[in-house]
Amino acid sequence: MENDNEQYPEGHFIGIWIGVGIAVGAGIGVPFGIAIGNPAFFGIGLPIGLSIGVAIGTAIESRHKKQGEIRPLTEDEQKRKKQNVMAGLSLLIVGILTFLVFFII
């Protein structure tokens, strides 16, 4: 049984469609790179899929917001979001340092 009055946290649909867009973009980019014969084009689908996913997710989110089905993030969700951002930035810094150590120095 579906709940018609379900409330979704802010950014819910955008996050889902970003993931779908990246997956579809990767599925398009890899065959494109193979068809051209240049593996450098494998990543071409990722930004295309990302932008399409953000556009679709934003449109769906705004539609649900007009219907009153989007709620603001709770304090716990905001705290978890900040922790995830910090973890992602930490991994990015570790990746950049690893690249510098192995390929530049």
N, C-alpha and C positions, 0 to 999 in steps of 0.2 A: 504494500500500500504506500503510495507516494504522499508526501506532505506538501500541500500547495503553499503553505506559508513558510517554507524553509528559508533561512537567512544564510547568506554566503559572506565570508570575510572579504574585505576590500582587497582586490588584486587576485582573487581566486581564478577567475576565468582567463585573465591575462597570463597567469603562470601556466595554466593548462595548455593554452594555445601556443605559447612560446615553445613548450616541449614538443607539441605536435608539429609545429612549423620547422623546428630544427630537425626532427626525425624525417619529415618529408623532404626537406632540403638536402639532407645527407643522401637520401635515396635517389634524388635527382642528380646531385653533384658527382657521385661516383660513376654512374653510367656515362655521364657527360664527359668526364675525364678519360674514361676508357675509350669512348667513341672517338675523341680527338686524338688520343694516344699520348696525352701529356698528364701525368699524375698531379701536376700543379693545379689542375682545375678541379680536383676532388672537393676542395673546400668552397667552390663557387656557390654551391647550393645552400650552404649554411646561412650566410647573411640574407639571401633571398627568402629562405624559409622563415628565418627569424623575423624579418620585417612583415611578412604576410601574417605570421602568427600573432605578432603584436597588434596589427591592424584588426584582425578578426576578434581577438580577445578583448580589445578595447571597445569594439562595437557591441559585443555581447554584454560586456560589463555595463556599459552605459544603458543598454536596454533594461537590464535587471535593476539598475539603480533607479530608473524612472518608475519601475514597478514597486520600488521599496523593498527589494529583496537583498540589498547589499548593506551590511552593517560595518561600522568601523572596527578596526583591530582592537582586541583586548590588550591589556598590559602584558599579559603572558605572551601573546602572539608578537607584540612589538619587541619584547625582549629577545624572543627566539629569532626574530628576523634580524636584529642587530648582531646576535651571535653568529648567525649564518653568514652575514656580510663580512664580519671580521675573519671568520674561518676562510672564506673565499679569497679575501685580500691576502691573508697569510700564505695560502697555497700559491697565489700568483707571485708573491715575492720570492718564495722558495723556488718556484719554477724559473724565474728570471735569474736568480743567483746560480742555480744549477746550470742553466744555459751559459752564463758567463764563465763559470769555472771550467766547463768541459769544452766549449767551442771557441771562446775568445782568448782565454789566458793560456 
